[in-house]
Amino acid sequence: MKSLIRDHGDIRVIELTGKITIGSGDVKLRELIGAALEEGKPKILLDLAGVNAIDSSGIGEMVACYTTVKKRDGQLKLLRMSPKINDILQVTQLITVFDVFETEDEALASFR
């Protein structure tokens, strides 16, 4: 998995590409979220447009990161999920946990 990090004021945008799977993407995701929190960026937007695969470990890590961010009084939101990821979150009913957005402008505005 690859990532591109951008900051919009106090909001950290993390663009992900590749796979969020056991042994690679899941660890990287945890590190990216941890780094954002350590750098004082508790408002995090995960752009998943480039994610082409996710497994149960990846889903579990997303939930764990969400919990970690919440405990630090932050917010973790999702942007541009592929239909495949959307389907997985629907089936697992995790779609009700995350705030999900189609456009970056809409997502950024939701943090205010």
C-alpha positions in Angstrom: 0.0 0.0 0.0 1.2 3.5 -0.8 0.1 6.8 0.8 0.1 10.5 0.0 -0.3 12.8 3.0 -1.7 16.3 2.7 -2.8 18.8 5.4 -5.8 21.1 4.9 -5.4 23.4 8.0 -6.0 21.1 11.0 -7.3 18.2 8.8 -4.9 15.4 7.7 -5.9 13.9 4.4 -4.3 10.5 3.7 -4.7 9.2 0.2 -4.3 5.4 0.1 -3.5 3.3 -3.0 -3.1 -0.5 -3.3 -4.2 -3.1 -0.8 -5.2 -2.9 2.9 -4.5 -6.5 3.7 -2.9 -8.6 6.5 0.8 -8.1 6.9 1.3 -5.0 4.8 -1.5 -2.4 4.4 -3.0 -3.0 7.9 0.3 -2.1 9.7 0.9 0.9 7.4 -2.6 2.2 8.1 -1.9 2.0 11.9 1.4 3.8 11.4 -0.2 6.6 9.3 -3.0 7.2 11.8 -0.5 7.1 14.8 1.7 9.6 13.1 -1.2 12.0 12.4 -2.2 11.8 16.1 1.4 12.4 17.3 1.7 15.4 15.0 -1.4 16.9 16.5 -3.8 16.1 13.6 -6.7 14.3 15.2 -9.1 15.2 12.3 -8.3 12.5 9.7 -9.8 11.9 6.3 -8.9 8.6 4.6 -9.2 8.8 0.8 -9.8 5.2 -0.3 -10.3 5.9 -4.1 -7.1 4.1 -4.9 -7.7 1.1 -2.7 -8.3 -2.0 -4.8 -8.5 -4.7 -2.1 -9.2 -5.0 1.6 -9.5 -8.1 3.8 -10.8 -8.7 7.2 -7.5 -7.6 8.8 -7.7 -4.3 6.9 -11.3 -3.8 8.0 -10.4 -4.6 11.6 -7.5 -2.1 11.4 -9.8 0.6 10.1 -12.1 0.0 13.1 -9.2 -0.1 15.5 -7.9 3.2 14.1 -11.4 4.7 14.3 -11.5 3.7 18.0 -8.0 5.1 18.7 -8.8 8.4 17.0 -12.1 8.7 19.0 -10.3 8.1 22.3 -8.0 11.0 21.4 -11.1 13.3 20.8 -10.5 13.1 17.1 -12.5 12.2 14.0 -11.8 9.7 11.3 -13.9 9.9 8.1 -13.8 8.0 4.8 -13.7 9.4 1.3 -14.4 7.9 -2.1 -14.8 4.3 -1.2 -14.9 1.8 -4.1 -18.1 -0.2 -4.5 -16.3 -3.3 -3.2 -15.3 -1.6 0.1 -18.7 0.0 0.4 -20.3 -3.5 0.0 -18.1 -4.9 2.7 -19.0 -2.1 5.1 -22.7 -2.5 4.3 -22.6 -6.3 4.9 -20.7 -5.9 8.2 -23.0 -2.9 9.1 -19.8 -0.9 9.8 -21.1 1.7 7.3 -23.1 3.1 10.3 -19.9 3.6 12.3 -18.0 5.7 9.7 -18.9 9.1 8.1 -18.5 8.5 4.4 -18.3 11.1 1.7 -18.1 11.2 -2.1 -16.3 14.5 -2.5 -13.3 16.0 -0.7 -15.0 19.4 -0.4 -18.0 17.9 1.3 -15.8 15.8 3.6 -13.6 18.7 4.6 -16.6 20.9 5.3 -18.0 18.2 7.7 -15.1 18.7 10.1 -16.1 22.3 10.8 
